[in-house]
Amino acid sequence: MTFSEKLRSIAFNILFYGSMVAFCIFTSPVLLFPRKYVLAFVHGYLAWVFVIERRVLGLHHKIIGIENLPPAPYIIVSKHQSAWETLHILQWFDDPVAIMKQELRRIPIWGWYAARMRMIDIDRSTPSRAWNSIVEGATRAKKEGRSIVIFPEGTRVKPGVAKPWRSGAFRLQQMLDLPLVPVALNSGLFWGRNDFWKHPGLITVEIMPPIPPGRDPAEVLAEVSQQVERASNRLSREAGGPETPIRTATPTKN
């Protein structure tokens, strides 16, 4: 990483975290307005983040396969390498619901925004409570016509590191009778997990054709996990990054 790139990364981090704090504090009165205004303000902030990513950091992105999206609602199963996709996923899809830890709701102001966005917050005290929280929230989202975002790895995973996929998204597909949209990406090469330094380059997100409901969840898990891992490996390789070992998926609950 060059000295110039480090300076740009420092400048970006100052602007990014500083503007996040300022946004949460100074726009908090919008929380009193109808939800559509809250959503508009959040989209405005995320658009600003895209601007400083490009202008300050030199980080660009492209999305391939947007035409593959079916009418909402559907279940998005995405590779998870970075905080980058958790920030911008609201902009790729039409007002989706994401799953978040219940503890995050307790963060002042930030948690209030999350509550107004009507995300799915899960009680992780026991596996059964966590699963019931997901089912309840996903059922509500379907009734509202909102798609559901799930990261089957359960956490951010560095490029080149393999982690078993969980089966929850695929069991949800069977329960809710919704199409499932696989998403591959290479964001971790540029915005790494727990990495202060952000890197210039091109993040690529690939949206693949939907998988219709009605199939065995274990079969879909095995197929989609390998499909997403292969596509993410290709995107990583094209950007000069490592490949992740691909294993036969063994269902892991939730």
N, C-alpha and C positions, 0 to 999 in steps of 0.2 A: 504494500500500500504506500503510495507516494505521500510526500509531505503535503502537497496541494490537496490530495484526496482526504487526508486527515483533517485539514483545516475546514474543508467543505462539510465533512461529517460532523465536526464540532458545531459549526454554524447551523447545520440542519437540526441537530439535537436541541440546541438552544431555542430555535424558532419553533420546533415541533412541540416540545414539552411546555415551553412558555406560552404558546398560543392555546394549547389544550387547557391549561390552568385558567387563562384569561377567558376562554370561551365558556368553560363551565361556570365561572363566577359571574361574568358580566352579562351573559345571556340567560341566566337562571330564571328571570321573570317569565320567559317564554313557556316555562313549565306549567304556568297557570292557564295557558291557552289550549285550545283543542289539539289533539295529537298530531293532526296534519301539519300544524305550524312547527311543532317540535321536530318532526321528521324533516321538514324543509330546512330548519336551522342546522340539523346534523349533517344533511347532505351538503349544505353550504360549507361547513367546516371541513368535511372530507374533500371537497373540491379544492379548498385552500391547501390541504396537505398534498394533494397531487401537484399543485403549482410549485410548492417549495421542494418537493421531491425532484421535479424536473429542473427548476432554475438554480437551486442551491446545491443539491446533491448530485445532479446529473443522472438520476434514476428514472427511467422510462418504463412503460409497460404496454403490452398488447394482449388482447383477448381473442383467441381463436375459437370458432364454433358457436358463436352466440346464436346462430340460426338453428342450432340443435335444441334450444329450449322449448319445451312444450308449454301449453297454457298452464298457468298456476291454478292450483297448488301442486307442488311436487317436492320430492326429497332430494337435497343436494348432498352428495358424499364427496368430500374434498380432501385431497392431500393437505397436510398441515405442517409447514416448515417454519412459519414466521408469524410475528404479530401483524405483518403487512396485510395478509388476507383477512384477518379478523377485523381490521379497520375498514377495508374497502369493499367487503362482500355486500354491504348494503347497497352499493352503487351498481353492482353487476346484475342483481336480481330485483324483482319488484317487491320491495318491503318485506324481506324474509324474516323469519324468526330464527334466532340463534340460541344455542344452549349455553348457559353460563353458571358458574358456581354461585350458590345462594349467598355466600359471604360477600360477593362483590356488590350486592344490593345495599350493604351497610356503609359503603364508601360515600361520604357526604357529597352531594351534588351529582357526582358521576353516577352513583347508584340511583339517584332520582331520575336521571335521564334514561337509564336502562329500564326502570320501572315504567316510564311513560312510553318507551318503545315497545313494551309488552313482549319482552324476551322470555324464554323458558329458564327459570332459575331452579336448580335442582338441589334437593336435600341429600347430601352425601353421607349422612350419618350411618346409613346401612345401604347395601346394594338394592334391596327391595324398595326402599323409599326413593332412591335415586331413579330407579326405573319407573316407578309410579308417577314421579314428577314429570319425567319425559313424556310418558304416554298421555297424561292429562294435558300438558302444554301443547303437544303435537296435535291432539284431537281438537283442542280449541283453535289452533292455527288453521287446521283444515277447514273448520266451519267458517273462519274469517276469510278464507281464500288466500291465505299466506303460505308461502313455501317454507320448508324447514331445512336449515343448514346443520349438517352433522360432520364432525371430523372423526372418522372411525378409529384413528390412532389414539384419540383421547388426549393428546398433548402435542406440542410442537416437537418435531423430530428433525434433527440435522440431516442435510443431504449426505447420503452414503451410509446412514444408520438405519437398520431394519427394526421395525416394531410391529408386533401382531395387531391385526385389525380386530376391533370389537364388532359384535354381531347386531348391536341395537338398531342401527339404521335399517338393516335388512329385515329384522323382525317387525319394525315399524311399518315398512313397506307392505308387508303381508297384512298387518292389522288394519292399516288405513286405506289400502287399495289405491296407492298413488304411484305414478312413475318415479323412477330413481335416476338422477342425473349425475354421472361421474365427472369429477373435475381434477385435472392434473396441473401442476405448476412447478416453478423452480425458484420461488421467492427467497428461500433460505440461503441461496448463494450470495445475495446482496444485502439482506436484512436478517442476519443470523439470530438464532435463539440466544438470549442473554448476552448479546454482543453490542457493545457501545458503538463500535465502528460500523457505519453503513457504507455501502459501496456503490459507485456509479455502474450503470449497465442497463440491461433490458430484461425485466421480469416478463415471462410469458405464462399466461393462463390458458389452458385448453379445456373447453367444455365439450364433452363427448355425447354421442347420441343417447337418448334416454332408454332405460330398461323398463319395459312395461311390467305392471304388477301381475301376480298370479303364479309366479314360479317359487320353487323351494328356496327359503332364505339362505341356507348353507351353500347351495349351488350358486346363487347370485353373489354371495360374499366371495367365494373362490374366484369367480370370473371377474368381478369388478375390481377386487384388490389387485389382481395381476395386471389388469388393463390399465389402471391408474398408475401403478408402480412402473410399468414399462414406459408409459407416456411421460411420466415425470423423469425417468432416467434419460429418455431421449432429449427432453428439454434441458436437463442438466448437462448432458454431454455436449449439446450444441453450444452451451454457454461456457464450456470449459470446466465444468464441475464434475464431482465423483458420481458414480452410479450406486444405487442401493441394491443389495442382494435381494432377489425375489424368491420368496418361499411359498410353498403351498399353504394357503390360509387355513388356520384352525380356529373355528369360532370361539371368541372370548365374550362372555356375557357383558351386556350394556355397551 
